Amino acid sequence: PDMKSAMNTDRGRELMAAMTDVGISVTGFTADVRGSVSDAVKAAVEGAIQKCQVSVRAPNTEPVMKVELELRGDKLVISAKLIARDQQQLVSVWERSGTVTDLDNKATTTGIIPTNLARDVEAFFKGLRLEFTEARRQFAS
């Protein structure tokens, strides 16, 4: 089924307010042969999701946070989308893309992750926490 956007809508916020757990799916980039960048990002995303008072689980059903990583030059770019199911329809309720941090080729070749990566990824997801807070305030049961 095609995905619809429910971002910045009452329905989208209602779906977010009802979330108790979220699966996390991270798609890495080819140069990350060891998968260390993907693993580090996934751990940071889990931390960010848990700060939203939502538990983390395997991404086998919605809601799921799909995170795509891309290396543009020496910049790590993240595209993230929180996808929920509204009856039979898949809907995105939150989306964000942008450059997160600089990443030299040492991270991909040796697997040594820059210490600021987790902090920068969590900062990237800071808006998500605000969205969850707003959604819960609007749809407090």
Wavefront OBJ file of the C-alpha trace (Angstrom):
o trace
v 0.000 0.000 0.000
v 1.111 3.543 -0.679
v 2.219 5.551 2.294
v 0.352 8.694 3.222
v 1.697 11.534 5.307
v -0.039 12.300 8.586
v 2.684 14.649 9.766
v 1.537 17.724 11.657
v -2.050 16.462 11.688
v -4.319 15.582 14.597
v -4.512 11.991 13.354
v -0.728 11.735 13.173
v -0.397 13.093 16.707
v -3.120 10.740 17.917
v -1.201 7.777 16.455
v 2.010 8.997 18.115
v 0.294 9.511 21.462
v -0.869 5.883 21.367
v 2.622 4.454 20.703
v 4.177 2.427 23.485
v 6.884 0.706 21.463
v 8.689 1.317 18.189
v 10.812 -0.930 16.003
v 14.043 0.500 14.625
v 15.317 -0.334 11.169
v 18.670 1.102 10.074
v 19.856 0.897 6.472
v 23.580 1.503 6.218
v 25.807 2.556 3.361
v 28.182 0.407 1.325
v 31.416 1.915 2.654
v 30.452 0.879 6.190
v 31.754 -2.644 5.574
v 32.054 -3.527 9.258
v 28.618 -2.112 10.010
v 30.103 -0.194 12.931
v 28.588 3.142 11.890
v 25.147 1.534 11.476
v 25.457 -0.190 14.849
v 26.525 3.028 16.593
v 23.684 4.991 14.976
v 21.164 2.278 15.870
v 22.259 2.361 19.528
v 21.930 6.157 19.580
v 18.485 6.006 17.931
v 17.394 3.466 20.563
v 18.538 5.904 23.248
v 16.651 8.750 21.597
v 13.458 6.671 21.286
v 13.663 5.573 24.926
v 13.974 9.235 25.957
v 10.546 9.647 24.313
v 9.192 7.165 26.918
v 8.692 4.587 24.185
v 10.248 1.140 24.349
v 12.290 -0.330 21.527
v 11.694 -3.678 19.836
v 12.403 -5.530 16.590
v 11.111 -3.712 13.484
v 8.754 -6.487 12.304
v 5.537 -4.448 12.595
v 4.562 -0.800 12.714
v 5.157 1.567 14.325
v 8.703 1.531 13.006
v 11.416 4.160 12.773
v 13.142 3.722 9.418
v 16.592 5.254 9.399
v 18.651 5.492 6.227
v 22.297 6.441 6.410
v 24.257 8.004 3.617
v 27.820 9.202 3.389
v 28.141 12.394 1.336
v 31.824 13.201 1.168
v 32.806 13.146 4.848
v 29.316 13.998 6.120
v 26.975 11.446 7.665
v 23.463 12.182 6.428
v 20.410 10.610 8.088
v 16.896 10.312 6.708
v 14.495 9.144 9.380
v 10.809 8.420 9.129
v 8.435 7.215 11.838
v 5.817 5.021 10.199
v 2.572 3.966 11.834
v -0.337 1.867 10.650
v -3.748 3.494 10.560
v -6.092 0.562 9.945
v -4.878 -0.742 6.541
v -2.970 2.409 5.643
v 0.722 3.059 6.324
v 1.288 6.656 7.381
v 4.393 8.641 8.186
v 3.881 10.650 11.361
v 7.363 12.187 11.713
v 10.201 12.743 9.275
v 13.552 14.396 9.331
v 16.613 14.420 7.066
v 19.901 16.163 7.456
v 23.611 16.095 8.036
v 24.369 14.736 11.471
v 28.137 14.844 11.793
v 31.473 14.633 10.016
v 32.714 11.107 9.505
v 36.215 10.346 8.332
v 37.062 7.118 6.551
v 38.667 5.814 9.763
v 35.166 5.153 11.075
v 34.289 2.948 8.121
v 37.648 1.208 7.657
v 38.700 0.609 11.273
v 35.300 0.706 12.930
v 36.488 3.417 15.315
v 33.464 5.626 15.851
v 33.925 9.320 16.656
v 32.940 10.009 20.271
v 30.491 12.750 19.274
v 28.415 10.445 17.033
v 25.917 9.314 19.680
v 25.416 12.875 20.940
v 24.930 14.217 17.411
v 22.433 11.472 16.508
v 20.469 12.091 19.705
v 20.450 15.827 18.930
v 19.085 15.014 15.453
v 16.140 13.227 17.120
v 15.503 15.933 19.738
v 12.500 17.230 17.794
v 10.934 13.788 18.005
v 10.757 14.009 21.779
v 8.941 17.349 21.535
v 6.489 15.867 19.021
v 5.725 12.956 21.343
v 5.244 15.353 24.265
v 2.873 17.550 22.240
v 0.950 14.532 20.944
v 0.481 13.123 24.439
v -0.589 16.508 25.764
v -3.192 16.818 23.004
v -4.472 13.243 23.313
v -4.062 12.547 27.023
v -6.329 9.620 27.728
l 1 2 3 4 5 6 7 8 9 10 11 12 13 14 15 16 17 18 19 20 21 22 23 24 25 26 27 28 29 30 31 32 33 34 35 36 37 38 39 40 41 42 43 44 45 46 47 48 49 50 51 52 53 54 55 56 57 58 59 60 61 62 63 64 65 66 67 68 69 70 71 72 73 74 75 76 77 78 79 80 81 82 83 84 85 86 87 88 89 90 91 92 93 94 95 96 97 98 99 100 101 102 103 104 105 106 107 108 109 110 111 112 113 114 115 116 117 118 119 120 121 122 123 124 125 126 127 128 129 130 131 132 133 134 135 136 137 138 139 140 141
